[in-house]
Amino acid sequence: MSNRGGGGHGGASRGRGGGRRSDQRQDQSSGQVAWPGLQQSYGGRGGSVSAGRGRGNVGRGENTGDLTATQVPVASAVSGGRGRGNIGDPTFSVASSSKTVSVASSSKEESKNTEVSETMSNLQITSTETKPEMTSLPPASSKAVTFPVRPGRGTLGKKVMVRANHFLVQVADRDLYHYDVSINPEVISKTVNRNVMKLLVKNYKDSHLGGKSPAYDGRKSLYTAGPLPFDSKEFVVNLAEKRADGSSGKDRPFKVAVKNVTSTDLYQLQQFLDRKQREAPYDTIQVLDVVLRDKPSNDYVSVGRSFFHTSLGKDARDGRGELGDGIEYWRGYFQSLRLTQMGLSLNIDVSARSFYEPIVVTDFISKFLNIRDLNRPLRDSDRLKVKKVLRTLKVKLLHWNGTKSAKISGISSLPIRELRFTLEDKSEKTVVQYFAEKYNYRVKYQALPAIQTGSDTRPVYLPMELCQIDEGQRYTKRLNEKQVTALLKATCQRPPDRENSIKNLVVKNNYNDDLSKEFGMSVTTQLASIEARVLPPPMLKYHDSGKEKMVNPRLGQWNMIDKKMVNGAKVTSWTCVSFSTRIDRGLPQEFCKQLIGMCVSKGMEFKPQPAIPFISCPPEHIEEALLDIHKRAPGLQLLIVILPDVTGSYGKIKRICETELGIVSQCCQPRQVNKLNKQYMENVALKINVKTGGRNTVLNDAIRRNIPLITDRPTIIMGADVTHPQPGEDSSPSIAAVVASMDWPEINKYRGLVSAQAHREEIIQDLYKLVQDPQRGLVHSGLIREHFIAFRRATGQIPQRIIFYRDGVSEGQFSQVLLHEMTAIRKACNSLQENYVPRVTFVIVQKRHHTRLFPEQHGNRDMTDKSGNIQPGTVVDTKICHPNEFDFYLNSHAGIQGTSRPAHYHVLLDENGFTADQLQMLTNNLCYTYARCTKSVSIVPPAYYAHLAAFRARYYMESEMSDGGSSRSRSSTTGVGQVISQLPAIKDNVKEVMFYC
């Protein structure tokens, strides 16, 4: 078929405006159908080519050219320009053995409903035993994928003014030169490299560098504004070694070779900002970014794009604080140079990071293990914990008056008093004796292990009390609950306070210093002022039997007073088990009686009597109790679990119930059971209803079929996320989750599936896969295929549109994730039926960014919510957003404490042709349908649910009694030989409901 439509970039058929109606075009030929939905010729946006966008060094990967039609898995049946507004409906033909029914457009759908219904009953889903025929969609380079152009700006909503923590950067025209730096002998430390280059500039700036001040990235690249007087030159720099106590040692010579690599100017950058070219000049932005990072990189501790120092608080004491267990936090800030609609923007935000306290190792162990008596030997488990937390730390050696330092490679397995080593004369001596004779020091804590430095073959042992942890070393392990609470309490700032902190940072950092001026850069000190819009909240439908049948939420919140769930579940078989030893014997019965009463009052049907009598059991017998319940009540719909008093059993209970017994469970905290709190019970009732198949509320527009591009034809809304192991877990797999709506057109019930994949792999591997079956050979499988079959089973329809909200992807991974995951989606669809090509809108959801929005007038209650944050529904798609692409910031929730973080949505593919208003309204409205509370949430629910499901699945693999997390599951090997622990399968009855809520 020919591609129609103008205005495409790089050969893409991406015409904007009046997309032709599909019923005016020739349909693609095809044969008989097994999966309903054979002939699909789409109007509006499409084309078979997606052309060259890349992501570069400032948060993105580089770009290397165009992508061919076979490389981008777009809807291959798409023809014509991208229609907006009145988009042509697809010709959707369904062939069966008896007759063929065609639905040409939405205007004809009603007259065909009867015929379609008759035909649907005759359709069969392709069996998984069918011999698969692979679709020819080779994953090629991800560096050349182009993303959709912004389809205009949104107009809906009340206009308000907000400020963003983005600062305009103006750049004068300069010729920028890039030089390669080679320092010999090579050192790993960026700090040493920077000190070498600082001394070189100090010694040779006027004589050999032509008076120029270069910007250095700490590794291999040096940048100047204008050329140096040479193309290549070698320097010798004598750098005094820095002792551990800060004093200078002997000089160490370094040879520094500086060689010209390339030059550039700002023309390409200006062309991009003027929207005259699609390709962003990331090489140029890299130079400017290094310039702005040069001074803070020398002054502060650099961590990624953030800087930390104890001087960055309001005063000397505010810059750091204890978190407990030998860990402290340092205040700092995030800094990133970004391309935006208003030009170059410097995004600055306050932040905090955990560091080791600079204390003696014995003091650290006392805090870390919470023990006072260090004269007793450590238990093996404690010794392993200490070894894990101290390994690779740098320590000052106090017996050398702190002038020497060493790196910890481990700790001894024996107490230091039992350690012996052999001298040159073959005699033996204990470490304790050695320190007494050599340093006249009597080791105080002789029952403790020794610190080991050096290698395992040639270890050096040191007493713990003579080793002090160096300042400024990051703590990368997972913070415990107490530490997280302390960090949040210390760093939580209300919007006006956070805004003032950011302003003060910009002034303190003096971005308009001599180096910036030399490169022609000027950074404003005022936050960007932006016209935003507050989208109206959706009307929510509740059951007609309640006093309030409809709700119009105010400021992102409402309640269940006088309302009944729109679809209350029916529970006929349930019981309760208590693993708590601190609540009264009769309290579980009273709690359950009131909880069931709450469920019934909100619209559920509950059999009053439990299937079996309540059970009380000590927490050490959890598994036996659950197995006994399953045996005595095999068809149990719901198990109410009162958790043990000590945390740590939740994951075990969920794993046993959901993967071994097929029981849907609702866990309750014993402290809440004791209170018999009505609000808590109401919240639990909302969770129980969706876990047992009900729905709490639905969008009124969904019932009225009034959601553009969603309710006019069968649409599946999906959410996907990947959760990665905590830092320090070097072998644990990552967990992917995909949820999908199962109740079109209401889009409230989401079925969840999970899978394990390689350690820290972000691309979801099991969206589509071929599985070797012993009897059937190669069969089609994967998360997408399973969801589509379930959707067909639940609705009697097949999806004609896919809205795919993908969480957790950084900008540098956009192209790669889109290419591979869209390829998998296309293969999954093709496995169900050849030429089945539903249109896809692929949206990235980002919460881990540093853009913050502040009300222009903090004291104006008409512009803020109760917490002082911007109002729920505030959307921004101007100034601080991408110059060309389809993205927006949406603050869909009400703030609780601190400063709200808006979600950032970035559209990577849009075959459905959404306008800005349509996608923004859809996303905002969905945020009011989150099942677990009567509040709008901060990210779109399918993405939120995927995160919950992925997080839940980690419990299926990990033993909560071990440090690293041991696996109870099967293993498989990837193509590169990596062994991946496979998740135990979730029981069928569990995954059909929202078990993860």
PyMOL commands that set and color helices and strands:
alter all, ss='L'
color gray80, all
select helices_A, chain A and resi 22-24+106-120+190-204+267-273+282-299+361-369+380-390+398-400+416-418+431-439+464-466+481-491+495-509+514-518+587-601+619-632+650-661+670-675+678-691+700-703+783-795+811-832+916-926+941-957+988-991
alter helices_A, ss='H'
color red, helices_A
select strands_A, chain A and resi 39-41+91-95+100-103+158-164+166-171+176-184+215-216+221-225+232-242+248-264+301-303+306-308+320-324+327-340+343-356+394-397+404-415+420-422+428-430+449-454+459-462+467-469+521-523+528-534+540-541+550-551+570-571+574-578+605-606+615-616+638-642+665-668+698-699+715-723+734-741+750-757+769-773+777-781+801-807+839-846+853-855+874-876+887-891+903-910+971-973+979-981
alter strands_A, ss='S'
color yellow, strands_A
deselect
rebuild
show_as cartoon
